[in-house]
């Protein structure tokens, strides 16, 4: 009987590990759909108060570290003001539920008011969590020069950056 219990427990643990990325994909995809519609509140709820986003340094409005939930709020306001649309392509996880690392493949783009595509990129996000809240995030872009070009285009279109807190 003990062997059966061990095998059942192991099977349940494996099933839970396989399901977790799918559950996270479903949850975060809903949040990103709201973000794409201009509402970043649901996504912001996933971040801890002491969160830090490490973003690509450069001459653009998103450059550098964004600290705290207030910093992430402003970052996401800039994201939505720019009209950026994103999609999660894949999620992978490691570690225990109370201290997980999450890898996200995220593609994004933005169009000008006339429908012309002015930005397109792919990103790998690495998120560290503590008890279900994101505490740190690193964003790695396929082409960081595209971010600078987008920022220049946004300035030409009159889209002003939202200042940091």
C-alpha positions in Angstrom: 0.0 0.0 0.0 2.9 2.4 0.7 4.3 2.0 -2.8 0.9 2.8 -4.3 0.6 6.0 -2.2 4.1 7.0 -3.2 3.4 6.4 -6.9 0.0 8.3 -6.7 1.7 11.2 -4.9 4.5 11.3 -7.5 2.0 11.2 -10.4 0.0 14.1 -8.8 3.1 16.2 -8.3 4.2 15.6 -12.0 0.7 16.5 -13.2 0.7 19.7 -11.1 4.1 20.7 -12.5 2.9 20.2 -16.0 -0.3 22.2 -15.4 1.3 25.2 -13.7 2.7 26.8 -16.8 -0.7 26.4 -18.6 -2.6 27.9 -15.6 -0.1 30.9 -15.5 -0.4 31.3 -19.3 -4.2 31.5 -19.0 -4.1 34.0 -16.1 -1.4 36.3 -17.6 -2.9 36.1 -21.1 -6.2 37.5 -19.7 -4.2 40.3 -17.9 -2.3 41.1 -21.2 -5.6 41.2 -23.1 -6.8 43.9 -20.6 -3.4 45.7 -21.0 -3.9 45.7 -24.7 -7.3 47.4 -24.2 -5.6 50.1 -22.1 -6.3 48.7 -18.6 -3.1 47.7 -16.8 -4.7 47.3 -13.3 -5.1 43.5 -13.5 -1.5 43.0 -14.5 -0.3 45.5 -11.9 -1.9 43.4 -9.2 0.6 40.6 -9.9 3.5 42.7 -8.6 4.7 43.1 -5.1 5.0 46.5 -3.5 8.8 46.3 -3.4 9.1 45.0 -7.0 11.9 46.1 -9.3 11.9 46.0 -13.2 15.3 46.0 -14.8 14.7 47.3 -18.3 17.2 47.9 -21.2 19.3 51.1 -20.6 19.2 53.6 -23.5 17.9 56.9 -24.7 14.2 56.0 -24.4 11.3 56.5 -21.9 11.4 53.0 -20.5 15.2 53.0 -19.7 16.6 51.6 -16.5 15.2 50.3 -13.3 11.5 50.9 -12.3 11.2 50.5 -8.6 8.1 49.6 -6.6 4.5 49.1 -7.6 4.2 52.9 -8.3 7.2 52.6 -10.7 5.6 49.6 -12.5 2.3 51.6 -12.7 4.1 54.4 -14.6 6.0 51.9 -16.8 2.7 50.3 -17.8 1.1 53.7 -18.3 3.8 54.5 -20.8 3.3 51.1 -22.4 -0.4 51.7 -23.0 0.0 55.3 -24.0 2.4 54.1 -26.7 -0.4 51.8 -28.0 1.8 48.8 -27.6 0.0 45.5 -28.1 1.5 42.3 -26.7 1.0 38.5 -26.7 2.5 35.9 -24.4 3.8 33.0 -26.6 5.1 30.7 -23.9 5.7 30.3 -20.2 8.1 28.0 -18.3 8.6 27.8 -14.5 11.1 26.4 -12.0 11.4 26.4 -8.3 8.8 26.0 -5.5 5.5 27.8 -5.5 6.6 30.3 -2.8 9.8 31.3 -4.7 9.3 30.6 -8.4 11.2 31.8 -11.4 9.0 32.3 -14.5 10.3 32.7 -18.0 8.0 34.3 -20.5 8.3 34.7 -24.3 6.5 37.9 -25.1 6.0 39.5 -28.5 4.8 43.1 -28.9 4.1 45.7 -31.6 2.7 49.2 -32.1 0.9 50.8 -34.9 0.7 54.5 -35.8 -2.8 56.1 -36.0 -2.8 55.5 -39.7 -2.3 51.8 -39.2 1.4 51.7 -40.2 3.4 49.3 -38.1 6.0 51.4 -36.2 7.4 48.8 -33.8 7.7 45.1 -33.5 9.9 43.0 -31.2 10.3 39.8 -29.2 11.2 39.7 -25.6 12.2 37.1 -23.0 11.1 38.1 -19.5 12.6 36.5 -16.4 10.4 37.0 -13.3 11.2 36.0 -9.7 8.3 35.6 -7.4 7.7 35.5 -3.7 4.5 33.9 -2.4 2.7 34.5 -5.7 3.8 38.1 -6.3 6.4 39.2 -8.8 9.4 40.8 -6.9 11.9 41.2 -9.8 11.7 41.2 -13.6 14.4 41.4 -16.2 13.4 42.1 -19.9 15.6 40.9 -22.7 14.7 42.2 -26.2 15.7 40.7 -29.5 16.6 44.2 -30.9 17.0 47.0 -28.4 17.4 49.6 -31.1 13.8 49.1 -32.1 12.8 50.5 -28.6 14.8 53.7 -29.3 13.3 54.0 -32.8 9.8 53.6 -31.3 10.4 56.3 -28.7 11.6 58.7 -31.4 8.4 57.9 -33.5 6.2 58.4 -30.4 7.8 61.9 -29.9 7.1 62.7 -33.5 3.5 61.7 -33.0 3.2 63.9 -29.9 3.0 61.0 -27.4 4.7 62.4 -24.3 6.4 60.1 -21.8 4.7 59.7 -18.4 7.3 60.7 -15.7 8.5 58.3 -13.1 7.1 58.6 -9.6 
